[in-house]
Amino acid sequence: MRSLLPALVRSAGLYGLAVAAVTVRRAVSRLGLYVVIAFLGVVGLGFVTAAAFLALAQAMGAIYAALFVGCAYLVGALLVLVVAQTRRAGW
């Protein structure tokens, strides 16, 4: 009479491998989706920036428009930095 334990261990191992494969496939699929979302967001931000620059350049000149858009991005970067530092400090 053979023991069922080796077959049970082998079945459990195969089940764990199948679950891991499904989990990895879902994670890769989700990562690909986030890459597409990030790419489209960056392209959209570029077009919004160009439109804002052109509108400001027409209203106040190219130099001031470039200064305004550049400062807006610097302020945005500083806000993200403050949020990152606050989360890191554990507030």
N, C-alpha and C positions, 0 to 999 in steps of 0.2 A: 504494500500500500504506500503510495507516494504521498508526500506532504504537500499541502496546498500553499504553504508559506512562500516558497520561491516564486510560484506563479502570482501570488497576491502582491509580493514585493515588485515583481516585474511590471504588473499591471498598474500599480500605483506610480511607479517611475515613469511609465509611458503616459499616464494621465497628467502627471506634473509637467512633462515635456510638452504635451499638447497645450496645456493651459499657458505655459510660458511662451510658446510660439504665437498663440492668439494674442496675448498681452503685448508682445513685441510688435506684431503686425498692427495692432490698434495704435500703439504709441508712434510708430513710424508714419502711419496714415495721418494722425493728428498733427504731428510735427510738420509734415508736408503741407497740410492745410494752413497752419500758422505761418509758414514761410510764404505762401501765396498771399495771405492776408497782409503780412508785413510789407511785401513787395508792392502790392496795390496801394497800401497806405502811404508808402514813401513816394510813389509816383503821384498820387493825389496831392500830397503835401508840396511836391515840387511845382505842380500846376497852380495850386493856390498861391504859393510864394511868387511865382512869375506873374500871375494876375494882379496880386497886391502891389508888386513892384511897378508894373506898367501903369496901374492906376495912380499910384503915388508919384511916379515920375512925371506923369502928365499934369498932375495937380501942383507939384512943388519942385520939380526938377530931379534929375537922375541922382545927383550926389546926395541930396537929402533923403530921397527914397531909399537909396542903398544904406545910408546910416540908420534910417528908421527900421528897415527890415532886419539888418544885422543886429541892432540893439534888441529887437523883439526876440530874435533867436537866442541871444545871450541871456536875456531875462528868463526865457523858458528853460535854458540849460541850468541856470542858477536855481530855479525853483525845483527842478528834478534833483539837483545835488542836495538841496536842503532836505527834501523828502527822503532821499536815500540815507543821508547822515542821521536823520531823526529815527528812521527805522533801525538803523544799525546800532544806535545808542540804546534802543530798547524803550523808547518813550511810549 
